[in-house]
Amino acid sequence: MDFIYQLSYNWFVVFYASLGIIFFLNGIIWYRNPQPFTNYLGQCAESGEKPGMVLKFIKYLFLFSATSLILSFFPFRLIDFFFTVWCLAMIFIIGSMLLRWESLKAIILKNPLLVAAQIKRGGLMMLSISFVLFLLTWYKLSSGSI
């Protein structure tokens, strides 16, 4: 059982740190220059297909969140469990937005400046989430082992 406890501890340290780095870099990019992602969404809206980049992100985040959900029970840590449930809730929210792609693409084509502002706001949210993830990484590392 010690092996699974150590695996869980290492998993969450790596998961928090890597997701924090990804969110930090992506948040800076989106906040400073939202235009490339706005253009990408506009191209997807014009062609009528759902944005593949967003779908890949959801798929991989679900894969890692499902693994995290299982490992959050060995040993049961409330903070790990809540973070995993939060990730699954974000997947659900983003996925439900993509289910309404037909109405969303009309909004994207009609108001590209509003979309750019929302992407910029999303970048700020990613920066704040990355700060929380770095704090969680620090907490895990400072608490020692399992």
C-alpha positions in Angstrom: 0.0 0.0 0.0 3.0 2.3 0.5 3.7 2.1 -3.2 0.2 3.4 -4.1 0.5 6.2 -1.5 3.8 7.3 -2.9 2.5 7.1 -6.4 -0.5 9.3 -5.4 1.7 11.9 -3.8 4.1 12.0 -6.8 1.1 12.2 -9.2 -0.4 15.2 -7.6 2.9 17.1 -7.2 3.6 16.6 -11.0 -0.1 17.2 -11.9 -0.3 20.5 -10.0 3.1 21.8 -11.2 2.6 20.9 -14.8 -1.0 22.2 -15.0 0.2 25.4 -13.2 2.9 25.9 -15.8 0.5 25.3 -18.7 -2.1 27.7 -17.2 0.5 30.3 -16.4 2.0 30.3 -19.9 -1.4 30.1 -21.7 -2.8 32.8 -19.4 0.1 35.2 -20.3 -0.4 34.5 -24.0 -4.2 34.9 -23.9 -4.0 38.1 -21.9 -1.3 39.8 -23.9 -2.3 38.6 -27.3 -5.9 37.1 -27.6 -6.1 37.7 -31.4 -4.6 34.3 -32.6 -7.1 32.3 -30.5 -9.9 34.7 -31.6 -8.9 34.1 -35.2 -8.9 30.3 -34.6 -12.4 30.4 -33.1 -13.5 32.6 -36.0 -12.2 30.1 -38.6 -13.8 27.2 -36.8 -17.1 29.2 -36.7 -16.9 30.0 -40.4 -16.2 26.4 -41.3 -18.9 25.1 -39.0 -16.7 22.5 -37.2 -16.1 22.5 -33.5 -12.6 23.7 -32.4 -10.4 20.6 -32.3 -7.8 22.2 -30.1 -10.5 22.7 -27.3 -11.7 19.2 -27.8 -8.2 17.8 -27.3 -7.7 19.9 -24.2 -11.0 18.5 -22.7 -10.1 15.0 -23.6 -6.7 15.1 -22.0 -7.9 17.0 -19.0 -10.6 14.3 -18.5 -8.0 11.6 -18.8 -5.8 13.1 -16.1 -8.7 14.1 -13.9 -10.1 10.6 -13.9 -6.7 9.3 -12.8 -6.6 12.0 -10.2 -10.0 11.1 -8.9 -8.9 7.5 -8.3 -5.6 8.5 -6.7 -7.2 11.1 -4.5 -8.6 8.2 -2.4 -5.1 6.7 -1.6 -4.8 8.2 1.0 -7.9 10.2 1.0 -7.0 13.9 0.9 -9.8 16.4 0.8 -7.8 19.0 -1.1 -6.9 16.6 -3.9 -10.4 15.3 -4.1 -11.9 18.9 -4.3 -9.4 19.9 -7.0 -10.2 16.8 -9.0 -14.0 17.5 -8.7 -13.3 21.1 -9.8 -11.4 19.9 -12.9 -14.3 17.6 -13.8 -16.8 20.5 -13.3 -14.7 22.7 -15.7 -14.8 19.8 -18.2 -18.5 19.7 -17.9 -18.9 23.5 -18.3 -16.6 23.7 -21.4 -18.2 20.5 -22.9 -21.7 21.9 -22.4 -20.7 25.1 -24.2 -19.4 23.0 -27.1 -22.7 21.2 -27.3 -24.3 24.5 -28.0 -21.8 25.2 -30.8 -24.4 26.2 -33.4 -25.6 29.2 -31.3 -22.1 29.9 -30.1 -20.6 30.2 -33.5 -23.1 32.8 -34.5 -22.0 34.9 -31.5 -18.4 34.4 -32.4 -18.9 35.6 -36.0 -21.1 38.5 -34.9 -18.9 39.9 -32.1 -15.2 39.2 -32.6 -14.2 42.1 -30.2 -16.4 40.6 -27.5 -14.8 37.2 -28.0 -11.3 38.8 -27.8 -12.3 40.5 -24.5 -13.6 37.2 -23.1 -10.4 35.4 -24.1 -8.4 38.1 -22.4 -10.5 37.6 -19.3 -9.9 33.9 -19.6 -6.2 34.6 -19.6 -6.5 36.4 -16.3 -8.4 33.6 -14.8 -5.8 31.1 -16.0 -3.1 33.3 -14.3 -5.0 33.2 -11.0 -5.6 29.5 -11.3 -1.9 28.9 -12.0 -1.1 30.8 -8.8 -3.4 28.5 -6.8 -1.8 25.5 -8.5 1.7 26.6 -7.6 0.5 27.1 -4.0 -0.9 23.5 -4.0 2.4 22.2 -5.4 4.3 24.1 -2.6 1.9 22.7 0.0 2.4 19.1 -1.3 6.2 19.5 -1.3 6.4 21.2 2.1 4.2 18.6 3.7 6.9 16.1 3.0 5.9 12.7 1.9 2.6 11.1 2.0 
